Every structure is written in structure tokens, then in C-alpha cells.
Amino acid sequence: MIVTNNSELAEKVRLLRVHGSQPKYFHKTIGINSRLDTLQAAILLAKFKYLEKWTIERQKKAERYQFLFQDLSSSVNGFKLPAIQYQNRHIFHQYVIRAPERDRLKEF
């Protein structure tokens, strides 16, 4: 599901939804056309009421990570935290950092 108040983005998503064709059988881009079966839709419908709560919990955890990692991001060359654009609301499905020596970090 995609929700937006940006008309350009909405049009782009609509285009992707129908295999990128507009008009029918004339493809402006490569898109997809996937459908939920009844069981997947029922599960998502049941989960939907928790979405805001889960989002807030992830945002709080991300704030904590931002605080804990802020010194590294300014002192270690190449270490980067997720960029959060002021006009957007990040849901932090994943909190991804960039580290110059990721394999060493992973081992540590």
C-alpha cells in the first residue's frame, strides 16, 4: 500500500501498478502487477490497526540509535547514519548504517 499527497508520485505508482503501460499495451516503463490473495489481505487487514504503534516504537528505537552513534558519524570517516529528510516521516523498517569496514564491524 502506498499513501501520498504528492500527485507526481501517485501517478508514477499507478503506472508501475499496471506493468508500466499507459495507454494499455504501450509501456512507458517496466512495472509490476501483483495481487494479494484473500488470506494475505485478511492478515494485513488485522495488522493494519497496529501500524501506527509499531511505527512509533521503531522511531523511538531509531532516535536512540541516532543518539548512541552520533559521535561515530562525526569522527569515523565513511560511517553514515540513515538520512532523515525533515519533510518526511521515516518508519525505520530497517535502521541501516554505512561503515567503512563493515566486515570487521560485523565480526566485532
N, C-alpha and C positions, 0 to 999 in steps of 0.2 A: 504494500500500500504506500502510496506517495501522496502527501498533502502539501500543497504550496499555494501561496498567494501571488506567485511570480508567473505571469501569463506566458512568458517565453519558455520557462522550464516546463510548465504544464503542457504546452504544445509539443515540446521535444519528447516528453514522456508518452504522450498519446501516440506520437509517431512510432516510438520504439515498441509500443504495445501491439501494434498491428504489422509486425515484421518490417517496419520502416516504409511501408507503402502509402503513398498519397499522390494522386488518387489510387484506387485499388489497382494492383498489379504493376504499378510504377514505383520503384523503390528508391527513395532519397537516401536511405542509409540501411545498415543491417540492424534488424531489430529482433524481437522475440515475441512469442505468443504462448504464454503458459497459463494453465488454468489450475485452480485448486479443486481437488475432489471434495466431496461432501464432508468426509471425515476431517481433512485438513482445515476446511473452513470452520467446522464446529469447534475444533481445538483452538484456532486463532480467535474465534469469537469469545470463547471462555477466557482466554488470556488477555484480551483487549482491556478489560476493566483494571488490570494490574499495570498496564503500560506506564502510566504516569508515575506511579510509586516506584517501579523498577528504574525508570529514567532518573528520578531524583536521587535514588540510592547510588546509582552509578556516577552521577555528577558529584556527589559528596566524596566518593572514593577518589575520583579524578582530582578534585581540589586538594585532597590530602597528598596524593602523588605529586601534584604540582609543587606543593609546599616542600615536600621531602627532597625533590630532585632539583629545586631551583638553583642551588649552589653549583651542582654539576653542570647544568646547562650553561652557566656563565663561565665556568672555569675549565671544562674539558672541551677541547677543540673537536667539533664534529658531533657532540652529544646534543640531541634535539628532543624537545618535548612536543606533544601534539599542538598544532596551531589551532587556536580557537578564535574565530572571527567574531568580532563584537556584535554583528547584526544577526548571527546565527546561534542556534541552541544545539550544542553537541550532546548526543545521547550516550557517547562512550560505550558503544557495543564492545569495543576493544580500546585499551589505552596503549598506544604504540609509541615506543621511544626509539630514537635512532642513536646507535652507539658506534663509534669508530672501530671498536674491536669487539663486535658482538659475540663471537665465539668464546673469547676469554671471559666476557661478562657472563655468558651462559654457564660456563664451567664453574665460575666463582659462585 
